Amino acid sequence: NLSGTWRMIPNDEYTLYLEAVRIRPLARRALARIPVLQTIRLHGEHCEITTKTLLSFTTACRVGGPATKSKIKNDHFQDRMFWEESSNMNGNTAALVLIKDNLTKGYVVTTKRSLADPNTLRADIHIHTHDGSKPDAHFVQLFQRTSSLS
């Protein structure tokens, strides 16, 4: 069950991720030192993912439903979520896929969240630009469960 609160395990790739999503250098340095928490709430077909770091934002969608619009600071997004079958060392599992299309800055972040084990969330992240002006970027972030939600 992906529902719960998760704390990102610090790693060197996070700064590279922040650069890929066009966060300015001074802000990247500050964000790299602040814990990242994500709370995932699944209610039937509805899903909310709240990310808390220097700023907080929530992405809410009907899983498998139409795209919804969201905003983070001055950036406008179009968001979609769906389930995808995936496999890991423990066998087949479902991954929750979030596609966050930044309409302001012209890039797309696709994040596949799945359980590596009951207390470890794996986020496989792929970033590409609308116009292909930058090479695609791939990152893996791991999160430890801090609490469960029923």
Disulfide bonds with the S-S distance in Angstrom:
none
